[in-house]
Amino acid sequence: MHPTSTSRAGARAAPALPALPALLLGAALAACGGGGGGGGGATPPPPPPTGGGNTVLGAVTDAASGARLAGVTVAAGGRTAVTDAAGEFTLAGLAAGDVRLTFTRPGYAPSYAGARSGDRSEAVLATLKREGARQPYDPSTARTFSEVTEAGPYAVILPAGSLDTDATELEVTITPVDPSKETAVLPGELVAGSAGGTVLAPVTFAEFSIYEPSGRRVNLKPSASAVVELPIPPALRPRYPLGTVIHCYSYDPATGAWEDFVEGTVAVSTVDGETPVLRASIRHFSWYGAAPEGNECADLYGRVVSAVDGRPLPNARVEAFPGTTAYTDANGNFQVVALRDGASSVVAYQTGFDLDGSLTGMPGAKYIEFGKVDDLPLTGLVARSCSGGASLAGAAGEMQAAAAGVGTPADPLVVRVGLLSKVAYEVVAWVDANGAAALVSEGLPGPDGELVDPLPTDGAVITVTGPDGAHVLPLAAAQTGVYAASFAAQPGRRYGIAVDANGDGAVDGTGFTYLVGEPTFTSPTEGATVDAAGLRAAWSDAAVEAGTADPDYAPLYWAAVTASAEPWDGDFHWGSDRAFDVRSLATGEPLAPGAYTAAVMALCGPYAAAGQDVALVKNVTGAGISGEFFSFAAGAEVAFTVR
């Protein structure tokens, strides 16, 4: 039975065109977007009916695959544990009070979490991301290091002699994080200062580590500083133009808070000379990010219930992102503060020991229950300050009682949690103008995190939600793991996906994308003859031209200009711009005269530009699940002549 509830059952070369998934559903489809999570420590939970005090239980997963991670060292309060083959750990015998957990594993960026040690067992889920490439460094020299991503280059600029070390051979790593897709990776609550601080609006983040040969992490000398550059995500660039000043914070593992406030300025990258980046001076290395204080927040009321029987669950941990963390009361109720401007997500989980085996079938087995709700529009709730103080006017409860919509005391948000399986799930989903489809598979992950001999999952519940409402994707055929539904989707608009992988009523993973509009070349045009000098390829996007696209619509475009005959020549482009200057890949000069073809496609989701290459970022995320949610449209090819 549950320790916290009653028992219940149950010259560069042009890259190849990206390989797009295709399933035989009457037509080949392809798919664009993001996903999320969050973490931290907050209001202490009430005591449980039964024991497990001064103990922290939990699990650690890989950010890219969602697979459980074995061999992670977990340290807190002078105690250490190592995650087992199921990625689970137990820290017992902790002193009472707040504890700070550190998660480390070779090849991964470190992560941190907060918990409270008391007369109950505490639940913690952590997500680790593989660190960036290790780059050698002689600390007696000044040097710029960078890690290129779809948003642009992340960089750190180190002055000579700035590091607090006697070692002469170091390694530098930069681990970028896109807060729209990888929120579970960020440590702690995204709140400025300690509990009761101000909720922050995430923009761009990275973890910076410098290692001695022994593996010890190195930091700056007390009197030294370094400069970091973090690219502004394409969707946020209209909101943060060049010259904008943004508040920046670093995570302090000792206090478990985002602190060390400085101001950064949006400027042009010193690495590529074109990407808008947040540039700031820092005093020590850790997790670091641009996150202005939220303008408006809301008190979000909810209830955590069992996906099996609907029973309210006490002592469940609830994390809002961006927002605060709380614990459910004896009736499963909670209250958190979340950003009102934009979509928020809420995760809830509980862990403990199944004393009589009624939940897991194994008496004494450790269990984890998990549930997630994503894409929460909170604009219908009454605005309040994003700090820990009172509402902007009157008492929060009285104001929200008068508000309409889910998340008020009268209509609380319901978060259903179900047993977290040790099986990993993978989803590939896409949306186009005629509907959406998904392929779901399951299996045990291999050493690289990918599923080994995956099998189709037929019992999943897949829901795609857009401006026209929610659409449940029914199973297309038994033993295929293919789900599909037809509906009229709107280009330029945001679509979210929720995956209940095992069909138990609890959402395991979520993500989002924007349905891309069809691109059309405006220069050159079909049959045109153009000058090689000053040739600039440009195209339009039907969603933008129609004026119906959401403000944050920012697809990625792949465009190529290629010679129609040997010898091969041409140029290509990856990026969010809808134009590029065309020059020969072979010579760097204007194209040679002759016949050429131009092609362009728009993508949104896991395919992302990384310099002149393409990267894959999982944008469906959750506990034990990962995958991609795409949108894709190809424009008509254009034949033209260069003179």
VENPE-V48663 format. One record per pair of residues at least 4 apart in sequence whose C-alpha atoms are under 6 Angstrom apart, sorted by the first residue. I is the first residue (numbers start at 1). J is the second residue. Records with the same first field share a line. If there is no record, write none. Layout:
# VENPE-V48663
I->J, J
This chain:
# VENPE-V48663
1->7, 354, 355, 356, 358
2->6, 7, 354
3->50
4->48, 49
9->358, 359
10->359
11->586
20->30
21->30
22->28, 29
23->28
30->430, 631, 632
31->430, 431, 629, 630, 631, 632
32->513, 514, 603, 604, 605, 629, 630, 631
33->512, 513, 604, 605
34->180, 181, 511, 512, 619
35->181, 510, 511, 619, 620, 621
36->181, 182, 183
37->183, 184
38->183, 184, 321
39->188, 189, 319
40->113, 114, 188, 189
41->114, 115, 325
42->325, 326
43->326
45->315, 327
47->120
52->120, 121
53->118, 119, 120, 121
54->93, 94, 117, 118
55->91, 92, 121
56->90, 91, 121, 122
57->89, 90, 122, 123
58->88, 89, 123, 124, 125
59->87, 88, 125
60->68, 69, 87, 125, 126, 127
61->66, 67, 68, 69, 127
62->66, 67, 127, 128
63->127, 128, 129
64->618
65->449, 626
66->623, 624, 625, 626
67->424, 624
68->86, 87
69->87
70->83, 84, 85, 87
71->82, 83
72->82, 83, 104, 105
73->81, 82, 103, 104
74->80, 81, 82, 102, 103
75->79, 80, 101, 102
76->100, 101
83->87, 88, 89
84->88
96->117, 118
97->116, 117
98->115, 116
99->114, 115, 116
100->114
101->112, 113, 114
102->111, 112
103->110, 111, 112
104->110
107->130, 131
108->129, 130, 131
109->129, 131
111->187
112->187
113->187, 188
123->350, 351
127->185
131->175
132->173, 174, 175
133->173
134->171, 172, 173
135->171, 172
136->170, 171
137->170, 171
138->168, 169
139->161
140->160, 161
141->160
142->158, 159, 160
143->157, 158
144->156, 157
145->155, 156
146->153, 154, 155
147->153, 154
148->152, 153, 610
149->153, 610
150->608, 609, 610
151->231, 233
152->231, 275
154->229, 230
155->228, 229
156->227, 228
157->226, 227
158->226
162->220, 221, 224
163->219, 220, 221
164->219, 220, 221
170->211, 212
171->210, 211
172->209, 210
173->208, 209
174->207, 208
175->206, 207
176->206
177->205, 206
178->182
179->183
181->619
189->324
190->200
191->197, 198, 199, 200
192->197, 198, 258
193->197, 257, 258, 259
194->257
196->388
197->387, 388
198->386, 387
199->294, 323, 386
200->291, 292, 293, 294
201->291, 292, 293, 294
202->291
203->290, 291
204->289, 290
205->288, 289
206->287, 288
207->286, 287
208->285, 286
210->217, 218
211->215, 216, 217, 218
212->216
219->284, 285
220->224, 284
225->282, 283
226->281, 282
227->280, 281
228->279, 280
229->277, 278, 279
230->277, 278
231->276, 277
232->276, 277
235->552, 554
237->241
240->244
242->266, 267
243->265, 266
244->265, 266
245->264, 265
246->263, 264, 292
247->263, 290, 291, 292
248->261, 262, 263, 289, 290, 291
249->258, 259, 260, 261, 288, 289
250->258, 259, 260, 287, 288
251->257, 258, 287
252->256, 257
264->278, 279, 280
265->278, 279
266->277, 278
267->276, 277
268->273, 274, 275, 276, 277
269->273, 274, 275, 277
294->386
296->340, 383, 384, 385, 386
297->338, 339, 340, 383, 384, 385, 386
298->337, 338, 340, 383, 384
299->336, 337
300->335, 336, 337, 407
301->334, 335, 407, 408, 409, 412
302->333, 334, 412, 413, 414
303->332, 333, 334, 414
304->312, 313, 332, 414, 415, 416
305->310, 311, 312, 313, 416
306->310, 311, 416, 417
307->416, 417, 418, 505, 506
312->331, 332
313->332
314->328, 329, 330, 331, 332
315->327, 328
316->327, 328, 349, 350
317->327, 348, 349
318->325, 326, 327, 347, 348
319->325, 346, 347
320->324, 345, 346
321->344, 345
322->338, 339
323->337, 338
324->336, 337
328->332, 333, 334
329->333
340->378, 379
343->375, 376, 377
344->375, 376
345->373, 374, 375
346->372, 373
347->371, 372
348->370, 371
349->369, 370
350->368, 369
351->367, 368
352->366, 367
353->364, 365, 366, 367
354->363, 364, 365
355->363, 364
356->363
357->361, 362, 363
368->419, 420
369->417, 418, 419, 420
370->417, 418, 420
371->416, 417, 506, 507, 508
372->507
381->403
382->400
384->391, 392
385->391, 392
391->396
397->401
400->408
401->409
406->411, 412, 413
407->411, 412, 413
408->412
416->506
417->506
418->506
423->443, 444
424->442, 443, 444, 624, 625
425->441, 442, 625
426->440, 441, 625, 626, 627
427->439, 440, 627
428->438, 439, 627, 628
429->437, 438, 629
430->436, 437, 629, 630, 631
431->435, 436, 631
433->488, 489
434->486, 487, 488
435->485, 486, 487
436->484, 485
437->483, 484
438->482, 483
439->481, 482
440->457, 481
441->454, 455, 456, 457
442->454, 455
443->451, 454
444->451, 452
445->449, 450, 451, 452
446->450, 451, 452
456->480, 481
457->481
458->481
459->502, 503
460->500, 501, 502, 503
461->500, 503
462->472, 473, 498, 499
463->471, 472, 497, 498
464->470, 471, 496, 497
465->469, 470, 495, 496
466->495
473->483, 484, 485
474->483, 484
475->482, 483
476->482, 483
491->515, 516, 517, 543
492->514, 515, 516, 543, 549, 550
493->514, 515, 549, 550
494->513, 514
495->512, 513, 514
496->511, 512
497->510, 511, 512
498->510
499->507, 508, 509
500->506, 507, 508
508->622
509->621, 622
510->620, 621
511->619, 620
513->605
515->631
516->631
517->541, 542, 543
518->541, 542, 633, 635
519->540, 541, 635
520->539, 540, 635
521->538, 539
522->538, 539
523->537, 538
526->638, 639, 640
527->639, 640
528->640
529->640, 641, 642
530->642
531->642, 643
532->590, 591, 642, 643
533->590
535->582
536->580, 581, 582
537->579, 580
538->578, 579
539->578
543->549
544->549
555->603, 604
556->575, 576, 602, 603, 604
557->574, 575, 576, 601, 602
558->573, 574, 600, 601
559->572, 573, 599, 600
560->571, 572, 598, 599
561->570, 571, 597, 598
562->569, 570, 596, 597
563->568, 569, 570, 596
564->595, 596
570->584, 585
571->582, 584, 585
574->609
575->609
583->588, 589, 590, 591
584->588, 589, 590, 591
593->642, 643
594->641, 642
595->641
596->639, 640, 641
597->638, 639
598->637, 638
599->637
600->635
601->633, 634, 635
602->632, 633
603->631, 632
604->630, 631
605->629, 630
606->616, 617, 618, 619, 628
607->615, 616
608->614, 615
609->613, 614, 615
610->614, 615
618->627, 628
619->628
620->626, 627, 628
621->626
